[in-house]
């Protein structure tokens, strides 16, 4: 069994190592960028939690310059996207419970 020392190389039919095709590299790069972008978007919730607990100064994720593109989208984007952003961030508010009713907590 051949051990692949470099993860970016592949075995050909004759057992030789070859460099990956440009299509494979492009696909891998796409997924790396996609995961990083998704992590950036999802990080606004935990950042807001750190603001609420006083670990990060500023009071809100909206005041962090790192999140200015998301702030712009939450102010100028389509209504469903604005609602989704605020709903997600609010989930990290310790005083908020999505199961709260007018008569109390379920």
Phi, psi and omega in degrees: 000130179273136177262127181277108182286327178248127184288345181266011177244154182231155176275137173271179182298330181272006175092357180280154177274142177225155176288151181293157178290155178301329179295319180293318179296317179297320178294316179297315179297322177301312182293325177296313179295319180298315180294318177297317178296315179297319177298322177298313181297314184290339183287350180294328179295305177299327177296319177296322177299320177295324176296313181300323183274356176086010178282336180234130180288156175120331174088339183200154176294337181291340180269351179280126180295332180297334183258015183301325176296323180287324176298317179298316179296320181290339177268325188241356183281178177298150184306317179298324179289319177301314180297317181296319179297311181294323177298313182297314181295323181294335177300336181267002175282120183297337180272355183261136173231122180293350181258010182286139176239177179292334182267357181138194181270137180286000000 
